[in-house]
Amino acid sequence: MSPAPLGCEVVITRSGAPAMRDRATGELMHPVVGPQVEAERLYVSPARLTERLTERTADPLVVFDVGLGAGSNAIAAWRVAQAMPTAPRRLELVSFERDLSALGLALEPEHATAFGLGGTAGDAARALLATHRHDCARCSWRLIVGELPGAFAGLAHGSADVVFWDPFSPRANPELWTVAAFSALRPLCREGATLHTYSGATATRTALLLAGFWVGWGATTESGKQTTQAATRARDLDRPLDRGFIDRLGRSSAPFPADAPADALCRIRALPQFC
Ligand SMILES: C[S@@+](CC[C@H](N)C(=O)[O-])C[C@H]1O[C@@H](n2cnc3c(N)ncnc32)[C@H](O)[C@@H]1O
């Protein structure tokens, strides 16, 4: 018999914000500043959701929320759509998760407000948890339960406009920081798509480059750490990595993910981003 899942607990970070801790890995979701500030700073704001939701197109804005966790990134995006004064482009949120215990705990009455899940936001998240789908005038929200990256299989190519890539660290989730994982995601991204992740690791950046993304520096965390932004087009990066990145690769102690090809450095050097 396999052991029962350990689930999650709510802890208070050193800044005083509540955060969800996964008991099995010991990892915190949105450490230091807490879920609401970090979701806005690292994901929603760099992805320019408000601006993109006002674009004149009949297509919905599709956001892949990779690692739903306690729902903080997803609900921050959901709130942007709810706050739009008119009914512009619809938001389509697609959340991916293998373990729904963090969202269940965040929805408990004593935690819901701290996790941004009070009121109608909580109603939407509860519906998602119960039926794996929630629809309202501005937004549809779908939950795909399963193990990534396999759970990407069968999804329509060219469908995602924005990706929030928020698994645990490579130590806890090695399978999601590989060339293989980003290569499985890349065809699902539409022209003009952007990806946002808290990781600023060199190996994350080279995995994204090897999977066919353009890669740049992302937002800076509250504690001054660099994050990463990737895109299907160069012009959608705020600050693309430059040739200095290639020079520094030689000095990095962990330049590539475990599944990088033997000629990874040559391949990256030859990318149009660095020529
Ligand atoms: C850092 S937490 C996500 C936090 C979340 N984005 C939020 O805003 O609350 C990472 C999540 O990824 C999920 N996860 C990790 N590996 C996974 C895998 N291989 N497939 C699906 N989900 C996975 C974990 O269960 C966990 O909930």
The ligand as a Tripos MOL2 file, in Angstrom:
@<TRIPOS>MOLECULE
LIG
   27    29     1     0     0
SMALL
NO_CHARGES

@<TRIPOS>ATOM
      1 C1          4.9920   26.2190   -6.2120 C.3       1 LIG1
      2 S1          3.5100   25.3030   -6.2250 S.3       1 LIG1
      3 C2          2.4180   26.2950   -7.2180 C.3       1 LIG1
      4 C3          1.8970   27.5260   -6.5530 C.3       1 LIG1
      5 C4          0.7440   28.1220   -7.3200 C.3       1 LIG1
      6 N1          1.1200   28.5840   -8.6330 N.3       1 LIG1
      7 C5          0.0350   29.2120   -6.5710 C.2       1 LIG1
      8 O1         -0.1000   30.3260   -7.1190 O.co2     1 LIG1
      9 O2         -0.4220   28.9430   -5.4550 O.co2     1 LIG1
     10 C6          3.8700   24.0140   -7.3610 C.3       1 LIG1
     11 C7          2.6960   23.1260   -7.6890 C.3       1 LIG1
     12 O3          3.0490   22.3020   -8.7940 O.3       1 LIG1
     13 C8          2.4500   21.0440   -8.6170 C.3       1 LIG1
     14 N2          3.2280   20.0610   -9.3610 N.ar      1 LIG1
     15 C9          4.5140   19.7360   -9.1190 C.ar      1 LIG1
     16 N3          4.9210   18.8000   -9.9980 N.ar      1 LIG1
     17 C10         3.8910   18.5280  -10.7940 C.ar      1 LIG1
     18 C11         3.7100   17.6310  -11.8930 C.ar      1 LIG1
     19 N4          4.7070   16.8560  -12.3350 N.pl3     1 LIG1
     20 N5          2.5170   17.6210  -12.4970 N.ar      1 LIG1
     21 C12         1.4990   18.4210  -12.0640 C.ar      1 LIG1
     22 N6          1.6090   19.2850  -11.0300 N.ar      1 LIG1
     23 C13         2.7900   19.3380  -10.4010 C.ar      1 LIG1
     24 C14         2.5220   20.8060   -7.1300 C.3       1 LIG1
     25 O4          1.5470   19.8610   -6.7070 O.3       1 LIG1
     26 C15         2.3070   22.2030   -6.5590 C.3       1 LIG1
     27 O5          0.9700   22.4150   -6.1990 O.3       1 LIG1
@<TRIPOS>BOND
     1     1     2 1
     2     2     3 1
     3     2    10 1
     4     3     4 1
     5     4     5 1
     6     5     6 1
     7     5     7 1
     8     7     8 2
     9     7     9 1
    10    10    11 1
    11    11    12 1
    12    11    26 1
    13    12    13 1
    14    13    14 1
    15    13    24 1
    16    14    15 ar
    17    14    23 ar
    18    15    16 ar
    19    16    17 ar
    20    17    18 ar
    21    17    23 ar
    22    18    19 1
    23    18    20 ar
    24    20    21 ar
    25    21    22 ar
    26    22    23 ar
    27    24    25 1
    28    24    26 1
    29    26    27 1
@<TRIPOS>SUBSTRUCTURE
     1 LIG1         1 GROUP 0 **** ****
